[in-house]
Amino acid sequence: MQALLQLIFILLALSCFNSCAITRLLNSGTANIKYRASEAKIHGINYEEDDRVRSPSFSIRNVQHPRAWGKWNFNVRITPSLHIDNQTYTTGATYLSGETGRMETYPSVNVKRFITLANLKFTTHTPIGAFALSGGFGGTVYHMDNGAWIDTTKTREIRRIDFVLYGFLSKRFFVLMGPRYYKAGYETYEFVFRIGYFWGRIER
């Protein structure tokens, strides 16, 4: 039932835009380098993020090109975003192995996620770049695997709060940076540096 409600929400959020509007709104792609702290309880065991500085994840998002807004401006919009993420969790907890008869540490758990969000975004354009505060709600499909007895795919709702400063390095390339908070069954705090490419239409 929960998965069905999440799917209905995502479909309703996307139905707010026609296909052309979605194409216009999803106008940029980013590769994201993250420093994050995350804890999760998986099958009753407490885990922590294995490596806080992660290899790139990827997102398709909406970015407002400064040429359309000038040096000073403010606006509020609802925008979609898509994200692919990868996390590995480890624990110091042990169990009695039936094979060896010894106490062994629980294996690491890898979590891969595909996330769809509808975001309420407040953007302020300034001469030094744009500041954007957004709150997102949506759904995630994630796969958990520890190489042993955990190998499952599930869905759940997800919430996000994101604050970024971004600026364009050239006509198409830009950087974004700032803190972010996720809640999807467990909490994740991140500071993210993103390098992106804007493929949308640039206003003259």
Protein Blocks (a to p, Z undefined) as FASTA:
>chain_A
ZZmmmmmmmmmmmmmpcfklmmmmmmcccdddddddddddeehiacddfblcdcdddddd
ddddfklnojbdcdddddddddddddddddfbdcddfklopacddddddddddddddddd
dddddfkbccddddddddddddddehiagccddddddddddddddddfblmbccdddddd
ddehiacddddddddddfbdcdZZ
